[in-house]
Amino acid sequence: MPDPLVICECFARDGLQHEPVQVDTSDKVALIDAMTVAGFPRIEATSYSHPKRVPGFSDASEVLAGIRRRDGVHYKATCPNPKAVERALSDLEAGREATELSFLSSATETHSQRNLRASRAEQWARVEEMAQAAAGKFRLVGVISVALGCPFEGPVDPGRVVKDVARFASLGAELVTVGDTVGAGTPTAVRAMWERFAREVPDVTCVAHFHDTRGTGIANCFAALEGGATHFDSAFGGVGGHPSEIQYGTGRTGNVATEDLVSMFEAEGHITGIDLDRMMRISEQCEQVLGRTLDSKVARAGLLPRRAV
């Protein structure tokens, strides 16, 4: 039997960063606990963003202290700068640590300056400092934004993305999340990119992180799978995207909906290890927490039937 596909559930961080209202800490903890029980092997739990800049994650330490952990499940926290890693190390000493830390980069200069308030060179210097501080204490995850197209600079050279993946690997990252931040990718480009990863950086696990801005998210996930991807990011209800105070591009920016992605993979005969009944109950729970109908298709129409063998 092939190894299960690895789905990282991003609702509690990449999903909620887009929300204009702050979700209660207790609701976040309850959702993460439900995701753990449902079988998600990786869960993006929170961000160590500056509490005044992103108040929705001012409870990062409280969330990590409150969740019920399960052996073998990774709980990820995003670290945008060295101060964030200091907070992660403090939580580690207090026994409420994340098991993964993700470090951010942008594939283009303009997006780096707009999104991270730093040039690419400045941000990579920060990443090097953060990786050194966190080495041996957490599993490290690199993140490359706008890898398949930038709202400011247009098409992105895939060779630059490959070099950034290799750079993260040289700093100790076991995983590198490759993000289509504004939904500019197409299946042909995505498949070619993952095939190139397999040829040029074969020792790195590249995570497919696609936004569904233009309705191509699910198709791009399947193309990445065909190109060799085994790890995927998604968020319940298709929520998320860039922070609400950062505006660029047009259209909806949300992530691929977890319900739809898992349903497709399972219907195609792939193993995810996720309890589908529990997944659909979490889908309802996410809608209740946010107080609105979300964008998952299978939440409205039901799960796809499994393909006959």
Phi, psi and chi 1 to 4 in degrees:
 res  aa     phi    psi   chi1   chi2   chi3   chi4
   1 MET       -  136.9  -68.0  -68.4  -68.7      -
   2 PRO   -68.4  157.5   26.2  -34.7      -      -
   3 ASP   -65.2  148.0  -69.1  -24.3      -      -
   4 PRO   -62.3  148.3  -19.5   31.1      -      -
   5 LEU   -67.2  144.2  -60.9  178.1      -      -
   6 VAL  -103.3  115.0  176.3      -      -      -
   7 ILE  -104.6  123.9  -49.2  -65.4      -      -
   8 CYS   -98.0  120.8  179.1      -      -      -
   9 GLU   -86.4  121.1  174.6   48.0   50.9      -
  10 CYS  -110.1    9.6  -61.0      -      -      -
  11 PHE   -55.7  -45.3 -179.8   92.9      -      -
  12 ALA   -72.0  -12.2      -      -      -      -
  13 ARG  -125.0  -74.2 -156.7  -73.0  -60.1  179.5
  14 ASP   -62.9  -30.0 -165.8   24.9      -      -
  15 GLY   -69.4  -51.6      -      -      -      -
  16 LEU   -75.5  -18.2  -65.8 -175.8      -      -
  17 GLN   -65.1  -18.5   77.0  166.8   -8.3      -
  18 HIS   -88.5  -10.1 -170.6   63.3      -      -
  19 GLU   -83.3  137.9  -65.5  -59.8  -49.0      -
  20 PRO   -77.9  -14.2   27.5  -34.4      -      -
  21 VAL  -113.2  152.8  -63.3      -      -      -
  22 GLN   -90.3  128.6 -173.7  165.5  -15.7      -
  23 VAL   -84.2  139.0  174.4      -      -      -
  24 ASP   -59.9  144.3  -71.4  -16.1      -      -
  25 THR   -56.3  -42.3  -57.3      -      -      -
  26 SER   -62.7  -34.7   59.9      -      -      -
  27 ASP   -69.5  -40.1  -73.5  -29.3      -      -
  28 LYS   -61.2  -46.0  -64.7  177.9 -173.5  177.4
  29 VAL   -62.1  -43.7  169.3      -      -      -
  30 ALA   -62.4  -40.8      -      -      -      -
  31 LEU   -66.3  -44.6  -76.9  168.5      -      -
  32 ILE   -64.0  -40.0  -67.3  169.7      -      -
  33 ASP   -61.4  -41.7  -74.1  -10.4      -      -
  34 ALA   -65.6  -38.1      -      -      -      -
  35 MET   -64.4  -38.8  -65.3  164.4 -174.2      -
  36 THR   -61.2  -48.8  -62.3      -      -      -
  37 VAL   -64.4  -32.2  173.1      -      -      -
  38 ALA   -72.5  -13.9      -      -      -      -
  39 GLY   106.3   12.4      -      -      -      -
  40 PHE   -70.0  125.8  -73.8   91.0      -      -
  41 PRO   -81.0  -20.2   28.8  -33.9      -      -
  42 ARG  -135.9  135.1  -60.6  179.0   63.6 -133.6
  43 ILE  -134.4  123.8  -60.0  169.8      -      -
  44 GLU   -81.0  106.1 -167.7  171.5   50.5      -
  45 ALA   -89.0  -36.0      -      -      -      -
  46 THR  -169.6 -176.2 -169.2      -      -      -
  47 SER  -137.1  142.1  172.1      -      -      -
  48 TYR   -91.8   41.2  -74.6  110.6      -      -
  49 SER   -66.6  158.9  -58.8      -      -      -
  50 HIS   -61.0  126.2 -166.7  -68.1      -      -
  51 PRO   -57.7  -30.5  -23.8   33.7      -      -
  52 LYS   -80.6  -31.3  -69.3 -175.7  178.3  179.4
  53 ARG   -79.0  -38.6  -76.9 -172.5   56.2 -161.6
  54 VAL  -131.1   78.4 -169.2      -      -      -
  55 PRO   -63.0  -19.3   19.6  -31.9      -      -
  56 GLY   -63.4  -17.1      -      -      -      -
  57 PHE  -116.4   21.6  -60.5  121.9      -      -
  58 SER   -66.5  -13.7   59.9      -      -      -
  59 ASP   -99.8   23.5   60.3   -5.7      -      -
  60 ALA   -53.5  -47.8      -      -      -      -
  61 SER   -66.2  -37.7  -62.9      -      -      -
  62 GLU   -67.2  -39.4  -71.4   74.6   17.5      -
  63 VAL   -61.7  -47.9  168.2      -      -      -
  64 LEU   -65.8  -30.3  -69.9  167.9      -      -
  65 ALA   -74.6  -27.1      -      -      -      -
  66 GLY   -91.6  -20.2      -      -      -      -
  67 ILE   -74.7  151.7   58.9  177.4      -      -
  68 ARG   -95.7  112.2  -62.4  178.6 -179.2  178.2
  69 ARG   -85.7  157.5  -60.4  159.3 -173.0  -94.8
  70 ARG  -130.1  136.7  176.0  175.1  -73.9 -176.0
  71 ASP   -56.0  137.0  -71.0  -15.7      -      -
  72 GLY    89.1   -8.4      -      -      -      -
  73 VAL   -98.9  132.5  177.6      -      -      -
  74 HIS   -98.3  136.9  -79.8  -76.4      -      -
  75 TYR  -116.3  117.2  -58.9   91.4      -      -
  76 LYS  -103.0  141.8 -179.9  158.6   70.7   79.0
  77 ALA  -125.2  138.0      -      -      -      -
  78 THR   -85.8  137.4  -62.8      -      -      -
  79 CYS  -123.6  105.7  -68.3      -      -      -
  80 PRO   -80.7  -14.4   26.7  -33.2      -      -
  81 ASN  -159.6  169.9   51.5   51.8      -      -
  82 PRO   -59.7  -32.8  -28.8   37.5      -      -
  83 LYS   -60.0  -36.5 -179.4   64.2  176.4  177.8
  84 ALA   -63.1  -39.5      -      -      -      -
  85 VAL   -66.2  -36.6  175.1      -      -      -
  86 GLU   -58.8  -41.9  -68.8  178.6   13.8      -
  87 ARG   -65.8  -39.1  -67.8  173.5   59.8 -166.1
  88 ALA   -63.7  -40.4      -      -      -      -
  89 LEU   -66.5  -37.1  -70.3  167.5      -      -
  90 SER   -63.5  -42.1  177.4      -      -      -
  91 ASP   -67.0  -34.4  -80.8  -11.9      -      -
  92 LEU   -59.6  -46.0  173.8   63.9      -      -
  93 GLU   -64.2  -30.2  -67.1  178.0    1.6      -
  94 ALA   -85.1   -3.2      -      -      -      -
  95 GLY    80.6   23.2      -      -      -      -
  96 ARG  -130.6   41.2   57.4 -169.8 -178.5 -158.8
  97 GLU   -80.6  155.3   73.3  -81.4   -0.2      -
  98 ALA   -73.0  156.4      -      -      -      -
  99 THR   -98.6  -18.8   60.5      -      -      -
 100 GLU  -126.1  143.2  -67.1 -178.0   -9.8      -
 101 LEU  -120.4  134.0  -62.1 -174.9      -      -
 102 SER  -109.7  138.4   59.8      -      -      -
 103 PHE  -114.9  137.1  -57.0  146.3      -      -
 104 LEU   -98.0  145.0  -51.5  178.8      -      -
 105 SER  -147.4  166.0   71.4      -      -      -
 106 SER  -123.1  145.5  -68.9      -      -      -
 107 ALA   -77.4  -13.8      -      -      -      -
 108 THR  -126.7  155.0   68.1      -      -      -
 109 GLU   -65.9  -45.3 -175.3   66.2   35.5      -
 110 THR   -66.4  -43.2  -52.5      -      -      -
 111 HIS   -64.5  -38.0 -176.1  -94.3      -      -
 112 SER   -59.1  -45.5 -176.4      -      -      -
 113 GLN   -68.5  -36.6  -66.6  179.1    8.0      -
 114 ARG   -77.5  -39.2  -66.8  -77.0  -69.1  -89.5
 115 ASN   -91.1  -36.1 -167.1   51.4      -      -
 116 LEU  -110.7   -4.1  -61.5  171.0      -      -
 117 ARG    56.5   38.6  -66.8 -179.4  170.9   85.6
 118 ALA  -156.9  149.5      -      -      -      -
 119 SER   -68.4  166.8   67.7      -      -      -
 120 ARG   -59.4  -43.0  -90.6  176.2   51.2   89.0
 121 ALA   -62.7  -42.2      -      -      -      -
 122 GLU   -65.5  -41.4  -70.3  167.8  -21.3      -
 123 GLN   -68.8  -39.0 -176.0   60.8   17.4      -
 124 TRP   -64.7  -34.0  -85.9  107.8      -      -
 125 ALA   -64.0  -39.2      -      -      -      -
 126 ARG   -65.2  -42.9  -67.6  176.1 -176.2  172.3
 127 VAL   -60.2  -42.3  168.1      -      -      -
 128 GLU   -60.8  -42.8  -69.5  176.7    6.4      -
 129 GLU   -63.7  -42.7  179.6 -178.0  -12.4      -
 130 MET   -66.5  -42.7  -68.8 -172.0  -76.1      -
 131 ALA   -63.0  -40.1      -      -      -      -
 132 GLN   -63.6  -41.6 -175.8  175.6    9.9      -
 133 ALA   -68.5  -33.3      -      -      -      -
 134 ALA   -94.8   -9.0      -      -      -      -
 135 ALA   -56.6  133.0      -      -      -      -
 136 GLY    80.2   -3.7      -      -      -      -
 137 LYS  -112.8  -23.8  -57.7  176.1  179.3   68.6
 138 PHE  -140.9  159.9  -53.4   90.4      -      -
 139 ARG   -78.9  128.9 -177.8  156.7   77.2  161.8
 140 LEU   -97.1  138.2  -54.9 -174.1      -      -
 141 VAL  -128.3  122.0 -178.0      -      -      -
 142 GLY   -86.1  151.1      -      -      -      -
 143 VAL  -130.9  127.6  178.3      -      -      -
 144 ILE  -117.2  111.5  -55.7  171.3      -      -
 145 SER   -84.6  161.5  -62.9      -      -      -
 146 VAL    46.6   40.8  -63.4      -      -      -
 147 ALA   -71.9  -20.8      -      -      -      -
 148 LEU  -115.4   10.5  -75.8  133.9      -      -
 149 GLY   154.5  138.7      -      -      -      -
 150 CYS  -114.3  137.6  174.5      -      -      -
 151 PRO   -68.3  -17.1   26.6  -35.1      -      -
 152 PHE  -102.9  -37.3  -49.9  113.6      -      -
 153 GLU  -112.5   -4.0  -61.5 -174.8   18.8      -
 154 GLY    80.7 -142.7      -      -      -      -
 155 PRO   -59.3  147.9  -24.2   34.7      -      -
 156 VAL  -114.7  134.8  172.9      -      -      -
 157 ASP   -65.6  117.9  177.7    8.8      -      -
 158 PRO   -57.4  -30.1  -23.4   33.7      -      -
 159 GLY   -62.2  -35.2      -      -      -      -
 160 ARG   -65.3  -39.2 -178.1 -170.1  -55.8  170.1
 161 VAL   -64.7  -43.1  178.1      -      -      -
 162 VAL   -60.1  -42.9  172.1      -      -      -
 163 LYS   -63.5  -38.5  -70.9  179.5 -179.9  177.4
 164 ASP   -66.9  -38.6  -75.8   -7.1      -      -
 165 VAL   -59.6  -47.8  169.3      -      -      -
 166 ALA   -62.5  -35.9      -      -      -      -
 167 ARG   -66.2  -43.7 -169.6  168.1 -175.1  177.5
 168 PHE   -60.2  -43.1  -90.7  123.6      -      -
 169 ALA   -60.7  -39.0      -      -      -      -
 170 SER   -65.7  -20.5   72.6      -      -      -
 171 LEU   -94.2    3.5  -63.2  175.1      -      -
 172 GLY   102.5    5.9      -      -      -      -
 173 ALA   -72.6  128.5      -      -      -      -
 174 GLU   -83.7  -30.5  -64.9 -176.4   31.0      -
 175 LEU  -124.9  147.3  -53.7  172.9      -      -
 176 VAL  -131.3  117.6  178.9      -      -      -
 177 THR   -83.4  122.8  -61.0      -      -      -
 178 VAL  -105.5  109.8  179.4      -      -      -
 179 GLY  -103.4  131.2      -      -      -      -
 180 ASP   -96.5   81.0 -175.3   13.9      -      -
 181 THR   -63.4  -33.9  -51.4      -      -      -
 182 VAL  -118.5   20.1  -69.0      -      -      -
 183 GLY    63.9   40.1      -      -      -      -
 184 ALA   -91.6  -10.7      -      -      -      -
 185 GLY   -76.9  155.7      -      -      -      -
 186 THR  -124.2  157.7   62.6      -      -      -
 187 PRO   -54.4  -40.3  -29.9   37.7      -      -
 188 THR   -63.1  -44.9  -61.5      -      -      -
 189 ALA   -66.4  -39.4      -      -      -      -
 190 VAL   -66.0  -48.1  167.4      -      -      -
 191 ARG   -58.6  -43.8 -173.2 -177.4  -57.4  107.1
 192 ALA   -63.8  -37.2      -      -      -      -
 193 MET   -66.7  -44.3 -179.9  170.2  -78.6      -
 194 TRP   -70.5  -32.3 -102.8  -98.7      -      -
 195 GLU   -64.8  -36.3  -70.6  172.7  -13.3      -
 196 ARG   -69.1  -39.9 -173.3  164.6  178.6  177.4
 197 PHE   -56.4  -44.3  -67.9  151.6      -      -
 198 ALA   -62.1  -34.4      -      -      -      -
 199 ARG   -79.6  -42.8  -68.1 -166.5  -53.2  -91.0
 200 GLU  -101.4  -26.7  -60.5 -175.6   30.4      -
 201 VAL  -134.1   60.4  -78.4      -      -      -
 202 PRO   -66.9  -19.2   26.0  -36.0      -      -
 203 ASP   -89.2    1.4  -64.1  -29.8      -      -
 204 VAL  -108.2  137.2 -176.2      -      -      -
 205 THR   -91.1  114.2  -62.5      -      -      -
 206 CYS   -97.1  127.1  -69.5      -      -      -
 207 VAL   -94.6  130.1 -178.4      -      -      -
 208 ALA   -84.2  115.7      -      -      -      -
 209 HIS  -126.1  100.7 -179.3  111.3      -      -
 210 PHE  -117.6  136.1  -58.8  127.6      -      -
 211 HIS   -93.9  149.8  -71.5 -172.9      -      -
 212 ASP  -100.1   31.8 -158.2   30.0      -      -
 213 THR   -52.1  -41.0  -45.7      -      -      -
 214 ARG  -114.9   18.6  -66.2  171.5  175.3   81.6
 215 GLY    79.5   13.0      -      -      -      -
 216 THR  -105.5    5.8   58.6      -      -      -
 217 GLY   -58.9  -50.0      -      -      -      -
 218 ILE   -64.6  -42.8  -72.5  -75.2      -      -
 219 ALA   -61.0  -39.8      -      -      -      -
 220 ASN   -67.9  -36.3  -73.5  -20.4      -      -
 221 CYS   -61.5  -43.5  -75.8      -      -      -
 222 PHE   -67.5  -35.9 -157.9   81.3      -      -
 223 ALA   -65.3  -40.1      -      -      -      -
 224 ALA   -62.3  -41.7      -      -      -      -
 225 LEU   -57.8  -45.5  176.5   70.4      -      -
 226 GLU   -63.4  -29.0  -68.2  177.1  -31.7      -
 227 GLY   -83.2   -3.1      -      -      -      -
 228 GLY   115.2    1.3      -      -      -      -
 229 ALA   -67.4  141.8      -      -      -      -
 230 THR  -123.5  -12.1   57.9      -      -      -
 231 HIS  -120.4  136.1  -74.1   56.8      -      -
 232 PHE  -138.8  146.9  -59.2   82.9      -      -
 233 ASP  -105.4  146.9  -76.4   -5.4      -      -
 234 SER  -161.0  171.0   59.3      -      -      -
 235 ALA  -140.8  137.6      -      -      -      -
 236 PHE   -53.5  135.6  -86.9   99.5      -      -
 237 GLY    72.4    3.7      -      -      -      -
 238 GLY    69.0   22.8      -      -      -      -
 239 VAL   -78.2  164.4  -62.6      -      -      -
 240 GLY   112.5 -161.6      -      -      -      -
 241 GLY   120.7 -151.9      -      -      -      -
 242 HIS   -75.3  158.7   57.6   73.5      -      -
 243 PRO   -56.5  147.7  -24.6   33.9      -      -
 244 SER   -62.6  -24.6   56.7      -      -      -
 245 GLU   -85.1   -5.7   71.2  -87.6   12.1      -
 246 ILE  -105.1  116.0  -61.3  174.3      -      -
 247 GLN  -113.8  124.5  -62.0  -63.3  -33.9      -
 248 TYR  -159.4  153.4   47.2   69.0      -      -
 249 GLY    72.3 -173.1      -      -      -      -
 250 THR  -134.9  168.2   58.1      -      -      -
 251 GLY    85.4  178.1      -      -      -      -
 252 ARG   -80.9  142.3  -52.4 -177.4   77.2  162.3
 253 THR  -112.2    9.0   62.8      -      -      -
 254 GLY   -65.1  164.1      -      -      -      -
 255 ASN   -71.5  167.7  -68.1  -77.8      -      -
 256 VAL   -61.6  135.7  169.3      -      -      -
 257 ALA   -72.2  126.4      -      -      -      -
 258 THR   -55.8  -45.0  -62.0      -      -      -
 259 GLU   -57.5  -43.6  -55.5   94.9  -48.6      -
 260 ASP   -71.0  -40.7  -59.6   -8.5      -      -
 261 LEU   -65.6  -49.5 -178.2   65.8      -      -
 262 VAL   -64.4  -41.0  172.6      -      -      -
 263 SER   -59.0  -43.5  177.2      -      -      -
 264 MET   -64.6  -47.8  178.5 -170.2   70.8      -
 265 PHE   -60.8  -46.5  -78.1  152.5      -      -
 266 GLU   -64.6  -39.1  -68.1  -78.2  -15.7      -
 267 ALA   -65.2  -28.7      -      -      -      -
 268 GLU   -84.8    1.7  -77.2  -71.3  -57.6      -
 269 GLY    92.6    7.0      -      -      -      -
 270 HIS   -87.3  150.3  -60.9  -73.8      -      -
 271 ILE   -97.1  130.4  -60.9  168.3      -      -
 272 THR  -113.6  -18.0   65.0      -      -      -
 273 GLY    75.8    9.4      -      -      -      -
 274 ILE  -100.5  132.6  -65.3  168.5      -      -
 275 ASP   -73.1  113.3 -176.1  -46.5      -      -
 276 LEU   -68.6  -36.3  -60.8 -176.3      -      -
 277 ASP   -64.7  -45.6  -70.2  -23.9      -      -
 278 ARG   -63.7  -38.1  -68.4 -177.4 -175.2  -84.9
 279 MET   -58.1  -43.5  179.4 -175.9   75.1      -
 280 MET   -71.0  -29.5  -62.7  -48.8  -64.8      -
 281 ARG   -70.1  -37.3  -68.8 -160.0  -66.9  -88.6
 282 ILE   -64.3  -38.0  -63.5  169.8      -      -
 283 SER   -55.6  -44.9  178.4      -      -      -
 284 GLU   -65.2  -39.4  -65.0  174.0   -2.1      -
 285 GLN   -63.7  -40.0 -168.2  175.8   -8.6      -
 286 CYS   -63.8  -40.4  -71.0      -      -      -
 287 GLU   -65.1  -37.9  -67.5 -166.3  -20.3      -
 288 GLN   -65.5  -41.1  -68.2  167.6    1.3      -
 289 VAL   -64.8  -39.6  164.8      -      -      -
 290 LEU   -89.9  -11.6  -66.0 -178.8      -      -
 291 GLY    72.4   29.2      -      -      -      -
 292 ARG  -159.4  164.1   69.8  175.7 -169.0  -83.5
 293 THR   -74.0  132.4  -60.0      -      -      -
 294 LEU   -99.2 -172.5  -58.9 -180.0      -      -
 295 ASP   -97.9    4.1  -72.9  -15.2      -      -
 296 SER   -64.8  132.8  165.1      -      -      -
 297 LYS   -75.1  -42.8  -55.2  -62.0 -170.7  -61.9
 298 VAL   -71.6  -19.3  -58.4      -      -      -
 299 ALA   -64.3  -26.0      -      -      -      -
 300 ARG   -94.9  -38.9  -50.1  -84.1   79.8   81.7
 301 ALA  -104.3  -13.9      -      -      -      -
 302 GLY    97.3  161.6      -      -      -      -
 303 LEU   -66.7  149.1  -64.7  163.9      -      -
 304 LEU   -66.3  143.7  -75.2  163.9      -      -
 305 PRO   -70.2  146.2   25.4  -33.4      -      -
 306 ARG   -68.8  144.4  -71.2 -173.7   66.7   87.8
 307 ARG   -66.2  135.7 -175.6  179.0   62.6 -174.8
 308 ALA   -65.8  136.5      -      -      -      -
 309 VAL   -86.1      -  178.8      -      -      -
